[in-house]
Amino acid sequence: MLIGDYTVDQVITKAQTLIEALPYMKKFQGKIIVVKYGGSAMLDEKLKYKVIEDVALLKLVGLKPVIVHGGGKEISKWVEKIGKEPEFINGLRVTDEETMEIAEMVLSKVNKSLVSMMQQVGLKAVGISGKDGGLFTVQKKFPGGKDIGYVGDIIKVNPDIIYTMIENDIIPVIAPIGVSKEYESYNINADDAACAVATELKAEKLVFLTDIEGVFIDPTDKSTLISEMDLKEAREIIEKGVVGGGMLPKLNNCIEAMEQGVSRVHILDGRLEHCLLLEFFTQKGIGTAILKEPLF
């Protein structure tokens, strides 16, 4: 028997999925969630649209999403176009004056692209950078004591502009550019920016969309994915040297954000369609969740 284009079993499965999601929708209604959007998914228009669809549904069921995005791969592409070789130290882009101009241009382009896509699905969104409304005040960053140019550490977040948008039913879409006390522009690591925003807003959730499935005990063995852990377990994983590379600073960011008031942090594979909905509204989830306490 068909109901429209679906069998009865398919319709029942859809209904069961909605019922499974109900307690999560109820629990998180009215809560602020910060989504750090980056990685390869930003280069795929189809995947990008799926992420925006997820954000739309989160908004429609009563959550208050705030988006912080990166754009590193796109910045590197444009740096190469002018004949320069992208350079990184400790995972941070060496940013001279010319590269800073490129970064700001590219991040603005990415920002407005995301806003436009949100408007296509019926959302009200406004794109800003950390320069707007004095959102991010930064100081020069010296990783390992090295001067890498116009790369900043956030020393102050002024959330007024974010709260104004949320109160007016607008989704903030934030590019990670800030200004120093001398009003110079600085590039900011997008993970750092997302953590700073989530901490200042005391967000219920901070979500990292990445190019990996989550945190693994053994990165070469996909069966060792850690679905859930608490803060103590996260610290132990770092101390034991289980994680390395780009995951280490990300996990440290997660721990710091939770110590400062963020309730839960999720690390998800942004290349998976509808990863946000699968992690937020299903019992199993699909990435790694770091919790202060059990959800239910």
BALUM-38260 format. One record per residue (C-alpha): x, y, z. Coordinates in nm, 2 decimals, m for minus. Layout:
x,y,z
X,Y,Z
...
//
This chain:
x,y,z
0.00,0.00,0.00
0.13,0.34,m0.09
0.06,0.67,0.08
0.16,0.93,m0.18
0.51,0.82,m0.30
0.59,0.62,0.02
0.50,0.28,0.15
0.32,0.25,0.49
0.64,0.11,0.64
0.84,0.42,0.52
0.58,0.66,0.66
0.58,0.47,1.00
0.96,0.50,1.00
0.94,0.87,0.94
0.69,0.91,1.22
0.91,0.71,1.46
1.21,0.93,1.37
1.00,1.24,1.47
0.89,1.08,1.79
1.25,0.99,1.88
1.35,1.36,1.82
1.07,1.50,2.04
1.24,1.49,2.38
1.55,1.65,2.23
1.35,1.93,2.07
1.18,1.99,2.40
1.50,1.99,2.60
1.68,2.24,2.37
1.40,2.47,2.29
1.50,2.83,2.34
1.86,2.74,2.39
2.16,2.91,2.22
2.38,2.68,2.01
2.70,2.79,1.84
2.80,2.60,1.52
3.15,2.64,1.39
3.13,2.57,1.02
3.45,2.48,0.83
3.64,2.22,0.64
3.57,2.06,0.31
3.19,2.08,0.34
3.22,2.45,0.28
3.36,2.38,m0.07
3.07,2.16,m0.18
2.76,2.35,m0.26
2.53,2.05,m0.21
2.68,1.98,0.14
2.67,2.35,0.22
2.30,2.36,0.14
2.23,2.05,0.36
2.40,2.22,0.66
2.18,2.53,0.60
1.87,2.31,0.59
1.97,2.16,0.92
2.02,2.51,1.07
1.67,2.60,0.94
1.51,2.31,1.11
1.70,2.38,1.44
1.57,2.74,1.42
1.21,2.63,1.34
1.19,2.39,1.63
1.29,2.67,1.87
1.67,2.66,1.90
1.87,2.98,1.86
2.16,2.90,1.63
2.47,3.13,1.59
2.71,3.04,1.31
3.09,3.10,1.32
3.26,3.01,0.99
3.61,2.96,0.87
3.74,2.98,0.51
4.10,2.85,0.53
4.10,2.64,0.22
3.95,2.93,0.01
4.20,3.17,0.16
4.49,2.94,0.06
4.36,2.91,m0.29
4.36,3.29,m0.33
4.70,3.33,m0.17
4.84,3.08,m0.43
4.67,3.28,m0.71
4.89,3.58,m0.63
5.20,3.36,m0.64
5.25,3.31,m0.27
5.29,2.98,m0.08
5.05,2.94,0.22
5.26,2.90,0.54
5.15,2.77,0.87
5.31,2.75,1.21
5.15,2.54,1.48
4.84,2.51,1.26
4.81,2.89,1.23
4.84,3.08,0.91
5.13,3.32,0.88
4.95,3.64,0.79
5.14,3.93,0.65
4.96,4.25,0.54
4.89,4.12,0.19
4.76,3.79,0.32
4.54,3.97,0.58
4.37,4.17,0.30
4.31,3.84,0.11
4.17,3.67,0.42
3.93,3.95,0.50
3.81,3.96,0.14
3.76,3.58,0.12
3.59,3.56,0.46
3.35,3.84,0.36
3.26,3.65,0.04
3.21,3.32,0.23
3.00,3.51,0.49
2.76,3.66,0.24
2.73,3.33,0.05
2.61,3.16,0.37
2.37,3.44,0.44
2.23,3.43,0.09
2.18,3.05,0.12
2.00,3.09,0.45
1.76,3.34,0.30
1.69,3.09,0.02
1.55,2.85,0.28
1.34,3.12,0.45
1.57,3.22,0.74
1.65,3.57,0.85
2.03,3.60,0.88
2.28,3.88,0.90
2.65,3.84,0.83
2.90,4.02,1.04
3.27,4.00,1.14
3.43,4.05,1.47
3.50,4.40,1.37
3.12,4.49,1.38
2.99,4.63,1.70
3.32,4.58,1.87
3.24,4.20,1.88
3.61,4.08,1.90
3.89,4.27,2.06
4.22,4.09,2.00
4.58,4.10,2.08
4.87,3.98,1.86
4.93,3.61,1.89
5.28,3.47,1.93
5.26,3.09,1.90
5.58,2.94,2.05
5.71,3.29,2.08
5.71,3.34,1.70
5.57,3.65,1.52
5.34,3.52,1.25
5.19,3.86,1.15
4.83,3.96,1.18
4.70,3.67,1.38
4.50,3.75,1.69
4.40,3.61,2.03
4.05,3.72,2.14
4.08,3.91,2.47
3.72,4.04,2.48
3.39,3.95,2.33
3.11,4.21,2.32
2.80,4.01,2.27
2.55,4.30,2.24
2.52,4.28,1.86
2.46,3.90,1.88
2.19,3.93,2.14
2.02,4.21,1.94
2.00,3.98,1.64
1.88,3.68,1.84
1.61,3.89,2.01
1.49,4.00,1.66
1.47,3.64,1.53
1.79,3.68,1.32
2.07,3.42,1.29
2.41,3.58,1.33
2.67,3.45,1.08
3.02,3.55,1.21
3.35,3.58,1.02
3.66,3.54,1.24
3.82,3.88,1.20
3.89,4.11,1.49
4.05,4.44,1.58
4.32,4.53,1.82
4.31,4.82,2.06
4.50,5.01,1.80
4.22,4.93,1.55
4.43,4.70,1.33
4.26,4.40,1.16
4.36,4.05,1.27
4.28,3.71,1.14
4.15,3.47,1.41
4.15,3.09,1.41
3.78,3.00,1.36
3.78,2.73,1.63
3.91,2.99,1.88
3.64,3.24,1.77
3.36,2.98,1.80
3.48,2.89,2.15
3.50,3.25,2.26
3.15,3.32,2.13
3.00,3.01,2.29
3.17,3.09,2.62
3.05,3.45,2.63
2.69,3.34,2.54
2.70,3.04,2.78
2.57,2.84,2.49
2.39,2.51,2.55
2.59,2.35,2.27
2.91,2.42,2.07
2.94,2.22,1.75
3.25,2.18,1.54
3.18,2.07,1.18
3.51,1.91,1.06
3.66,1.67,0.81
3.68,1.38,1.05
3.41,1.16,1.20
3.50,1.25,1.56
3.76,1.15,1.82
3.92,0.81,1.79
4.12,0.60,2.04
4.31,0.47,1.73
4.27,0.70,1.43
4.35,0.40,1.20
4.06,0.20,1.34
3.72,0.35,1.27
3.56,0.11,1.53
3.73,0.30,1.81
3.52,0.62,1.77
3.43,0.77,2.11
3.06,0.86,2.09
3.05,1.02,2.43
3.29,1.13,2.70
3.29,1.36,3.00
3.54,1.63,3.08
3.75,1.40,3.30
3.78,1.15,3.01
3.86,1.42,2.76
4.15,1.54,2.98
4.28,1.18,3.02
4.28,1.13,2.65
4.50,1.43,2.60
4.73,1.34,2.89
4.78,0.99,2.74
4.87,1.13,2.40
4.58,0.95,2.23
4.50,1.25,2.01
4.74,1.46,1.80
4.75,1.69,1.50
4.46,1.92,1.45
4.24,1.73,1.69
4.46,1.82,1.99
4.39,2.20,1.99
4.03,2.14,1.90
3.98,1.91,2.20
4.16,2.16,2.42
3.92,2.43,2.29
3.63,2.20,2.38
3.75,2.15,2.74
3.82,2.52,2.79
3.47,2.62,2.66
3.30,2.37,2.89
3.51,2.49,3.19
3.38,2.84,3.11
3.01,2.75,3.10
2.92,2.58,2.77
2.71,2.27,2.85
2.80,2.03,2.57
3.04,2.02,2.28
3.01,1.81,1.97
3.27,1.72,1.71
3.10,1.61,1.38
3.19,1.52,1.03
3.06,1.81,0.82
3.09,1.60,0.51
2.79,1.38,0.62
2.45,1.50,0.50
2.23,1.63,0.79
2.50,1.56,1.05
2.36,1.83,1.28
2.01,1.67,1.29
2.15,1.32,1.33
2.36,1.43,1.63
2.11,1.65,1.80
1.79,1.46,1.75
1.87,1.08,1.75
1.96,0.86,2.05
2.28,0.73,1.89
2.43,1.04,1.74
2.70,1.03,1.48
3.01,1.21,1.61
3.18,1.27,1.95
2.99,1.45,2.23
3.16,1.58,2.53
2.91,1.61,2.82
2.92,1.76,3.17
2.65,1.51,3.26
2.42,1.26,3.09
2.16,1.40,2.85
1.87,1.21,3.00
//
